[in-house]
Amino acid sequence: MEATIALRLPREASSVPFIRHLLDTALRSLGVIPPVRDDIRIILSEACSNVVRHAAPSSNYTVSASVDEERCTIKITDHGGGFDPDDVGEAPRTAEHGRGLQIMRALADDMRVTPVDHGSEVSVEKTLRFVEGAPARALHCPLGDR
């Protein structure tokens, strides 16, 4: 089983809860356990909120999410000028803002920031765990059947 969605969204605050709800609904339908879905919702919220706050002058951004039997891979791409994650210092634990990258790194199994044409792509991976009898397990198709 492999499922992929990709959306171009306006760089507006209202896009964040929309994509978060859409992906969470898909993961819940596949039978992903709640703690893993919680981590993915937080990661996605942080990444998309960063785009909304910092990716000017871009008017939109793209979110793609791929799910297979083992992991969820999310890519958030913008064309807002880009940034170097090494230049982003670590915010104090009590800070109200500036901890998004730290939070995403703590919750994801892997995270990369890559420069793209006049912007950035944040790619995160999270290992999935499923409830007993999850619909995703019934959709299993061996890799050789592609």
C-alpha positions, -999 to 999 in steps of 0.1 A, spaced: 0 0 0 12 34 -9 -8 66 -8 3 101 -17 -14 135 -16 -1 168 -28 -17 202 -24 -7 237 -33 -20 259 -5 -22 297 0 4 311 24 -23 320 48 -29 309 84 -62 291 75 -43 266 54 -25 251 84 -55 236 102 -69 225 68 -39 204 58 -34 192 93 -70 179 95 -69 164 60 -37 144 67 -49 133 102 -82 121 87 -63 100 61 -40 85 88 -69 78 111 -87 60 83 -57 38 76 -55 29 113 -24 48 125 -23 49 163 -32 82 180 3 91 195 19 88 160 -8 109 145 -3 135 172 34 138 164 26 141 127 0 168 134 25 188 154 53 184 129 30 195 101 16 225 120 51 237 129 64 234 93 34 250 77 33 278 103 69 286 96 61 289 59 31 312 67 53 334 89 86 335 71 83 325 34 75 359 20 72 369 -8 58 335 -19 20 335 -21 16 297 -18 34 266 -8 31 228 -14 26 200 10 30 164 -2 26 134 21 33 98 12 23 69 34 33 33 31 33 3 54 62 17 74 64 55 73 49 88 65 71 112 45 60 148 44 76 175 22 67 212 26 81 234 -2 80 271 -5 96 297 -28 101 324 -2 138 330 -4 150 301 16 170 298 48 199 280 63 188 258 92 223 261 107 218 298 111 187 292 132 198 292 168 183 271 195 155 289 213 151 287 251 126 261 263 104 289 276 103 309 243 69 315 228 83 315 192 113 301 174 112 265 185 95 250 155 126 233 140 136 220 174 101 205 179 101 189 145 135 174 150 124 160 183 93 143 170 104 132 135 126 101 128 144 121 101 143 157 91 161 175 63 160 211 50 170 215 14 174 247 -6 151 247 -37 146 273 -65 143 305 -44 130 287 -14 132 257 9 120 221 12 115 206 46 113 169 45 103 148 75 98 111 81 79 94 108 77 57 114 41 45 115 24 21 139 -10 8 134 -39 -4 155 -48 -40 155 -68 -49 123 -59 -15 107 -73 -10 72 -38 -2 60 -28 -38 67 -56 -51 45 -43 -29 17 -8 -44 18 7 -52 -16 42 -66 -20 67 -42 -35 72 -66 -64 36 -60 -76 42 -24 -86 
